[in-house]
């Protein structure tokens, strides 16, 4: 009995997906054009979404995404396959790093994060995104001030600690925590406004 006879359902699907990824990686390592086109077609949409969490201008998102794929092409030899999903995780890390690089190159990002003249937000509520469409959540996050948005994304989506974020952005650890706290407070406000506006539409 072969392994395909033994595996069923989602387990079989996961096995097949992993096999496809491994085959793709082999061709990527050989720098085959068809393999890289396949990679771009399969992942560019998702990575564009990742990038747009950090970078707000559409033209800049395109540039960062292009730079990310160039970086992937040049560093594919350093990629180590560790099972299904590891390729996507590697590509996401590169895209996030290129997004941060772009943000920091735009100007004095560190000062913008460290010196914040906006008042503190005492709200201790957690943002409740229940029943809010993904596109609207994205708009709320993208509308945050740059420092808030960057720290929030790194903490929530990339699962970075404030110590790690401080190292990535070149800021103090307590600045990262403060930016995150304020980002949550603003999101709570935006969510309440969004839900109130939706409620008013049906009254």
C-alpha positions in Angstrom: 0.0 0.0 0.0 1.4 3.4 -1.0 1.5 6.5 1.1 -1.3 7.9 -1.1 -3.5 5.0 -0.1 -2.8 5.6 3.6 -3.3 9.4 3.7 -6.8 10.8 3.4 -8.6 14.1 3.6 -6.7 17.1 4.7 -3.7 15.1 5.6 -3.4 14.0 2.0 -3.9 17.5 0.7 -1.2 18.8 3.0 1.2 16.1 1.8 0.4 16.9 -1.8 0.9 20.6 -1.1 4.3 20.0 0.5 5.4 17.9 -2.4 4.5 20.6 -4.9 6.3 23.2 -2.8 9.5 21.1 -2.6 9.4 20.6 -6.4 8.9 24.3 -7.0 11.9 25.1 -4.6 14.1 22.8 -6.6 13.4 24.7 -9.8 13.7 28.1 -8.1 17.2 27.1 -6.9 18.1 26.4 -10.6 16.9 30.0 -11.4 14.4 28.7 -13.9 12.3 31.5 -15.4 9.1 29.4 -15.4 9.4 28.6 -11.7 9.9 32.2 -10.8 6.9 33.2 -12.9 4.8 30.5 -11.1 6.0 31.8 -7.7 5.1 35.4 -8.6 1.7 34.3 -9.8 1.0 32.2 -6.7 2.2 34.7 -4.0 2.3 38.2 -5.4 -1.3 39.0 -4.3 -0.8 37.8 -0.7 2.6 39.6 -0.5 1.1 42.8 -1.9 -1.5 42.6 0.9 1.3 42.2 3.5 3.3 45.1 2.0 0.2 47.4 2.0 -0.2 47.0 5.7 3.0 49.0 6.1 3.2 51.1 2.9 0.2 53.2 2.1 1.0 54.5 -1.5 0.0 52.1 -4.3 3.1 53.0 -6.4 5.3 52.4 -3.4 3.7 49.0 -2.7 4.5 48.0 -6.3 8.2 49.1 -5.9 8.6 47.3 -2.6 7.0 44.2 -3.9 9.4 44.3 -6.9 12.4 44.8 -4.7 11.2 41.9 -2.5 11.1 39.5 -5.4 14.6 40.6 -6.5 15.8 40.0 -3.0 14.2 36.5 -3.1 15.9 35.7 -6.4 19.3 36.8 -5.1 19.0 34.9 -1.8 17.1 31.8 -2.7 20.2 29.7 -2.0 19.9 30.7 1.7 16.3 29.3 1.9 16.0 26.1 3.9 12.8 24.1 3.2 11.2 23.1 6.6 7.8 21.8 5.4 4.6 23.2 4.0 4.3 26.9 4.5 8.0 27.6 5.1 8.4 29.1 1.6 5.6 31.5 2.2 6.9 32.4 5.6 10.4 33.1 4.1 8.9 35.3 1.4 6.8 37.2 3.9 9.8 38.0 6.1 11.6 39.4 3.1 8.6 41.5 2.1 8.2 42.9 5.6 11.9 43.7 5.8 11.8 45.5 2.5 8.7 47.4 3.6 10.5 48.5 6.8 13.5 49.5 4.7 11.3 51.6 2.4 9.7 53.4 5.4 13.0 54.2 7.0 14.5 55.5 3.8 11.6 58.0 3.3 12.8 60.2 6.1 13.7 60.4 9.8 11.4 57.5 10.8 13.1 57.0 14.2 12.3 60.6 15.2 8.7 60.2 14.0 8.3 57.2 16.3 10.3 58.5 19.3 8.9 62.0 19.4 5.1 61.9 19.4 3.2 65.1 20.2 -0.2 63.4 20.1 -1.8 63.0 23.5 -1.8 59.6 25.2 -4.9 57.5 24.8 -6.0 55.9 28.1 -8.4 53.5 26.5 -7.7 50.0 27.7 -10.3 48.3 25.5 -9.1 45.7 22.9 -10.0 46.4 19.2 -13.0 44.3 18.4 -13.0 43.5 14.7 -15.9 41.1 14.9 -18.2 41.3 11.9 -16.1 44.0 10.2 -15.1 43.2 6.6 -11.4 42.6 6.0 -11.1 45.5 3.6 -12.5 47.9 6.2 -10.1 46.6 8.9 -7.3 47.1 6.4 -8.4 50.7 5.9 -8.4 51.4 9.6 -4.9 50.0 10.1 -3.6 51.9 7.1 -5.1 55.1 8.4 -3.0 54.9 11.6 0.0 57.3 11.9 3.1 55.7 10.5 4.8 54.8 13.8 1.6 53.3 15.2 0.9 51.4 12.1 4.4 49.9 11.8 4.6 48.8 15.4 1.0 47.4 15.4 1.7 45.3 12.3 5.0 44.0 13.6 3.5 43.1 17.0 0.1 41.6 15.8 0.9 40.1 12.4 4.6 39.3 12.6 4.4 38.2 16.3 7.4 40.3 17.3 8.1 41.3 20.9 8.6 44.9 21.8 12.3 44.2 22.3 12.5 42.8 18.8 10.5 45.7 17.3 12.8 48.1 19.1 15.8 46.4 17.5 14.2 46.4 14.0 13.2 50.1 14.1 16.1 51.5 16.1 13.9 52.8 18.9 13.5 52.3 22.6 11.6 49.3 23.8 9.2 51.5 25.8 8.5 53.6 22.7 7.4 50.4 20.9 5.0 49.5 23.7 3.7 53.1 23.8 3.1 53.2 20.1 1.3 49.9 20.2 -0.9 51.1 23.1 -1.9 54.2 21.2 -2.5 52.3 18.0 -5.0 50.0 19.9 -6.7 53.1 21.4 -7.1 54.7 18.0 -8.4 51.5 16.5 -11.0 51.1 19.2 -12.2 54.7 18.4 -12.3 53.9 14.6 -14.2 50.7 15.2 -16.8 52.4 17.3 -17.3 55.1 14.7 -17.5 52.5 11.9 -20.2 50.5 13.8 -22.2 53.7 14.6 -22.1 54.7 11.0 -23.3 51.3 9.9 -26.1 51.3 12.5 -27.2 54.8 11.4 -27.6 53.5 7.8 -30.3 51.1 8.9 -32.2 53.4 11.2 
